[in-house]
Amino acid sequence: MVTITAPPLSPTTTRKRPSLGRASWVTYVVAFALVGICIGPVLYIVIGGFRTNSEITRDPSGFPSTWQVVNYSEVLKSSIFWRQVSNSVICGVFTTLGVVVLGVAASFVLARYSFWGRNAMYALFAAGLMFPMTVAITPLYILIRGLGLTDNLAGIILPQIAFALPTTIIILVPFLRAIPKELEEAAAIDGASRLGFFVRMVIPLSIPGVVTVGILAFIASWNSYLLPLFILNNEGSYTLPLGVQAFAAQYSVDTARVLAFTSLSMIPALVFFSLFERRIIGGLSGAVKG
């Protein structure tokens, strides 16, 4: 019986653990520095809500000697805070529903059918990305006032849907265009109508893109400040970003309580974005591939 033994590995063939080069270390240092710059103000606001006003005045950047939970509990006991939370949730949910329904329908037509003016219509939506709400706020306010929607959440929801549609269509059109034509032909042979194909096939296949645009629409609605500032006048109809300003003006002396209110108002958006971060990245990468 012949035994075959493998030759020993020479020093040149031994595997070495990969090491980070100087460029990689610089990249990591810059990345951590940018993360620290972004997270630093958030941590300062959250920790500041657990301090007293005297501690903030004496040492603005220090840690609390005794953690004051009462600042957060007083805000959570406030009825106006929960009213503003519900207003933000209503605006976010209905804005998201409107953006998803109208965006998917318009994207399906632009992606799957050929008609005169299709390219011009798609270019018009693409141009909407370069048209911020700040530029249109004055004529938009006049239009909403003419419709009688001032101091009404509908006056916030409808413009937010309109301004979110360009981004939604730009993301969803590649998803819907990537669906094979043969799949639609097979569905037609089986007797499915265009609406049936849209509901049963298109929407399930475009779920990653739909989830992405829905998350982006909800977060943009939750953080919206300029539009509610112009449209809403009654404090009871304020959304959270506008409520933070009103609360800071009312309790300008109580800095710790203002920081607690600000922390509670931004935590839901941060948690929501953190939970669905992979969905957003996956949806955007799918749109680029499409």
C-alpha positions, 0 to 999 in steps of 0.5 A: 500500500502506497501512502501519498503525503502532501508536500509541506507548505513553503513559507511563501504559500502559507496563508497570512491574515489580511491586514488593514493598510494605511488607507483603510485605517484612515477610512475607518478613522474618518468614518468613526469621526463622521459618526461621532459628529452625527451622534454627538448632538443627539446624545447631548440632547438625550442626556441633557434631558436627565439633568437639572437646569443648574447643571446645564448652566454650570457645565453644559457638556457634563453628565448628570450627577443625579439622573432626573427622570422627572423631566421625561415623565412630565412631558409624557404626562402632558396631553398636548404632547400626545396630541401632537404625536397623534397628529404626526402619526396621522400625517405620516400614515396618510401621506405614506398611503397616498404616496404608495398608492399613487406612486405605484399606479403612476410608475406602472403606467410609465414603466410598462406602457408606451404612449405619446409623451411618456418620456416627457412625463417621466422627465417632468417627475425627475425635474420635481426632484430639483423643485424643493418645497421652500421655493413653492411655499408661498403659492402653496399656502395661497392655494391651500388657503383658497381650498379652506384647508388651513389649520387642517391636517389635510392641508399638510398631507396633500402637499406632502404626497405631491412633493414625495411623488417624484422620488417615489416614481424615480425609485419604482419605475426601474423595479416595475420595468424589470418585471419580464414581459413574458410574465405579463403575457403568460398572465394574459393567456391565463385570463388575467386583466391588466388590473389583475396582473397589476394587483396579483403580480406587479405589487408583490414583485415590487414590495422592496421598492414599495417598502422603501418609498413608504419608509422615506415618505413616512420619515419625511412627513414626521420630520416636516417643519416648514409646511406645518409652520405655514399651514397650522395655527392652532397648537392643538393641531401642531405636529411634533416638529412644530410642537418642539418650537412652541414648547421651547418658546413656552418653557424657554427657561426650563432648558432640561425639560425642553431637551427632554421634549426634543428627545422624545419627539425625535426618538420615534423617527430614529427608531423607525429608521434604524429598524428599516435601514436595510429595507431602504438600502435594499430598495435603493440598490434594487432601483439602481440595478433595475 
